Amino acid sequence: MKALDVAYFSMEVAVDPAVPTYSGGLGVLAGDTLRSAADLGHPMVGVTLLYRQGYFHQLLDEHGRQSEEPVSWSPKAHLEPVDARCQITIEGRIVQVRAWRYLVHGVTGSDVPVYFLDTAVEENDPIDRELTGTLYGGDGRYRLCQELLLGVGGLGMLRALGYRDIPTYHMNEGHAALLPLALLLEEVGDGDPRNVSDAQRTSVRNRCVFTTHTPIAAGHDRFPIDLLRSLTGDEHPLFLAALPYSPNGELNMTHIALACSRYVNAVSQLHQETSEQLFPDHVIHAITNGVHAVTWTSPPIAALYDEYVPQWRRDQFYLRHAGNIPLTDVLDSHFQAKAALLAETERRTGTRLDPKALTIGFARRAAVYKRPDFLFSDLDRLKRIVDRVGPLQVIFGGKAHPRDDEGKRIIERIYQARGTLGSQLCVAYLDEYDVTLGKVLCAGVDLWLNNPQKPHEASGTSGMKAALNGVPSLSVLDGWWNEGHVEGATGWSIGESADPERAEDELASLYDKLEYVIAPLFYRQPLAYASVMRGAMVLNGSFFNTQRMLLQYIRDAYSTREMN
């Protein structure tokens, strides 16, 4: 087994559109991180779970009512089975765990393996075979079983594969927080886990790195300690080892990961500030997210970069030289990407959109704090904007979690607004939003809209994907956009001086920017608009990518062995 520097644990990883083991941003970030590791030739391995029913297929009826169906896919058609096995104990039963491997190929010829853990093994009890059935499904018991499988089973699988002396274990969010406890059991060996020494805890802590993605307290996984007891038993050493990190009878996965990591980071500078308020007893650093540039750049824009910035695939910092691309070429390449999006929109919905109209994109998980329907808060104002400055059309995408009734109602409200606006402002909602559709949508719109409730956006990455394709953002100054925003140069802000508690101020800012700044620039000064598009490529594309992000991890997190 060749030398390994980092084992990267994530509940979801997006490696291929045909492997539906992700729901959204967390999994896409994980996949992009591992792609950049392969590009850089950094010795890394990914560990995640295999979800045989995927996340879910989204079905939308004519009123926007969402229903779900399981995903049908064949692991053996896309992944390679490995012979290694490990086992974990749940409720006194031995659960056999096998793995499937996917090799992420880098631009320099290096590969990074990703191992998908699978309990659909004949020897297992039927209830245990379902543990790798659905992503983020089931009740608290099901979720904790999956997190046991990821943290404890993941470590066991690495050992079964022959990975021993791994300097760094990276937990991508708190789902993998039982990993350091499994490492602690290795430190204890045959000793009594109730007598863990400070030296043993320090040994584990010096090998763990933790990235938190959640800016609100309610979003961090918590489980009753009695639930862990019911799964692992009163005398199980994992339960005993967990006790010091679980006050008040609660298993808080984020607190465990914080206590057991030598380096902790948030995913943007603003998120660092929020996280320090949530966890004032811990030092939390900031490494802002990125996206994998080669993956998310559309073919016409990639061809443009190949012509003018030929080094960009190997080193995204060279995108700083995209400022030399003629503005007319920027517009021509974008028009090709836009034509592909409008063709896909017509194929999916039957709606034929105007290629000359200012086209706005919004594609996120349909959740309350993301406010997908915020644009439609004042339909009369939108109609006046269209009458004054020219046509607007909006393309949406995004799933609501099956149990998020309010998220589903948001989609229905967008459909209602579409019906009210009619031909005055064309609206299309594309179902089954995934990586494949995301590539087309982020590249083909003229403006990317993002209006979360501040400070609930930890980072966000969709606007980064748009920027790589020369699509500027109109966004609330939250998450990454607080760092990437240069007014009128990379895009525009919403409510820069507005009180986030006063949504009406943000709404007024959004409408004013559309009516008095963005639409007039788009229609009356196309080369000036193209200059903003090029600015997004130069300033945002060259920085907000996972190559830069991973190099920061290597320098600041992986190479530092001392505790913070």
C-alpha positions, 0 to 999 in steps of 0.5 A, a space after each residue: 500500500 503506497 504512502 497516504 497523507 490524508 484520509 477524507 471522510 464525508 457522509 456524501 461524495 459526488 464523483 459521477 452523475 451516474 453515482 447518485 450518492 450526494 444530495 447537494 453542496 456538501 457532497 459536491 464539495 467533497 467530490 471537487 476536493 478529491 478531484 483537486 487532490 488527484 490533480 495535485 497528486 496529493 496522496 489522499 483517499 476518500 471514505 463515504 457510504 454507498 446509497 443504493 436508493 440514492 437521494 431521490 428522484 424529484 417529480 413535480 406536477 403542473 402545480 409544482 407539488 413535489 413527490 419522490 421516488 427512489 433512485 435505481 442504479 447499479 453500483 457494479 456498473 460504475 464502481 469496482 468491488 474490493 475484496 476487503 471486509 470489516 465489521 461493526 457491532 450494532 445492537 449486539 449484531 455483527 454487521 459485515 461491511 464491504 466497499 466499492 472503489 471509484 478512482 478519481 483521475 487527475 489532470 497530471 495522471 495521478 489517481 485518488 481512490 474513493 471507498 463507498 461502504 456497503 452493508 447490503 451483504 447477504 450475511 447481514 440481518 435485513 435491517 442492517 442491509 438497509 443502512 446504506 439504502 438512503 442518504 439522509 433518510 430514516 429516523 434518528 436511529 437510522 442516522 446514528 447507525 449510518 454515522 457509526 458506519 462512516 466513522 467506525 466502519 470507515 476506519 475499519 475498512 481503511 485498516 482492512 485495505 492496509 492503510 495504517 500510518 495515516 498522518 491526517 484524518 479529515 472529517 468533512 462535517 460532524 457526521 464522521 465524528 465517531 472516527 476519533 473515538 474509534 482511533 482512541 480505541 486503537 490507542 487503548 487497545 486491550 486497556 480499560 477505555 475508562 482510563 484513557 490517558 491525556 497522552 492517548 487523547 493528544 495522539 488522536 487529536 494530533 491526527 484529526 482535522 475537522 471542517 464545520 459547514 453549519 452556521 446555526 446551532 440547530 443544524 448540528 447533529 445531536 443524538 441522545 446518549 441513550 440511543 448510542 447505548 442502545 446501539 453499542 451496549 452499556 459496556 461497549 468501549 465506544 460508549 465509554 470513550 464518548 462520555 467525556 465529550 457528551 455532557 447532559 446526556 447528549 451526543 453532539 457530533 460537532 462538539 466531539 469533532 471539535 474536542 478531538 481535532 488539532 485543526 478546525 476550520 469554517 468554510 468562509 471568513 464570515 462563517 468563521 466569525 459565526 462559528 466562533 460565536 457558536 463555539 467560543 471555547 475553540 479556535 476556528 480558522 477559515 478556509 473558504 470553499 472552492 469548486 473544481 474548475 475543470 469540472 464546472 467550466 462549460 465546453 465553450 468557456 473551456 475552449 476560450 480558456 484553452 486558447 487564451 490561458 492554456 495553463 489553466 487546467 493545471 494551475 487555476 491561478 493562471 485565470 488571472 490572465 483571462 483579463 486578456 480575453 477580448 470581450 467579444 469572445 467572452 460574449 460569443 462563448 457565453 452565447 453558446 453556453 446560453 443556447 445549450 441551456 435554453 435548448 435543455 430548458 425547452 426539452 425538459 419543460 416545453 418552454 421556449 425562452 428568448 435567447 436575447 432576454 436577460 436570463 436569471 438563474 437560481 438553483 439551490 436546495 428549496 429551503 426556507 433560509 435560501 428564500 428561492 421565491 424571494 424574487 417574487 415577493 412583489 410581482 407588480 414591481 417586477 412587471 414595472 421593471 420589465 416594462 421599463 428596461 426590457 424582458 426578464 426570464 428566470 430559470 430555477 432548479 432545486 429539490 426540497 428534502 422529502 420531509 421539508 413541507 415548507 420547502 415544498 410549498 416554496 416550489 409551489 409558490 414559484 409555480 403560482 408566480 409563474 402562472 400569475 406573471 404569464 408571458 410578462 416574465 417567463 419562469 421555468 422550473 427544472 426538476 431533477 437538479 443534479 451535477 449534470 444540470 448544474 453544469 448547464 445552468 450555472 454556465 448558461 444564465 446571464 446573472 446568478 441570483 442568491 438571496 439567503 437569510 444572512 448569516 445562514 449561508 456558510 459559504 455557498 458554491 453555486 456562484 463560484 461555478 457561475 463565475 468560472 463561466 463568466 456569469 456574475 452574481 447578484 447576491 446577499 453579502 453572506 458566505 463566500 460572496 462577502 469575499 468575492 464581491 467587487 461591486 460592478 466588477 464581479 457582480 452586485 450586492 443585495 442590501 449591502 447596508 440593509 438590516 438583515 432583519 428587515 427583508 423589505 430593505 433587501 428586497 428593495 435593493 434587489 429590485 433597484 439593482 435589477 431596474 437601475 443597474 443590471 438590466 440597463 447595462 445588459 441591454 444598452 452596454 453589452 460590452 460593459 456587461 461583458 467586462 463584468 463577466 470577464 471580471 468574474 472569471 479573473 477575480 473569482 474564477 482564479 481564487 474560488 476553486 478547490 485547487 487553491 482551497 486544497 493547497 491551503 488545507 495542505 499548508 495550514 491543516 495537513 502539514 501542521 501537527 501541533 494542536 491549536 
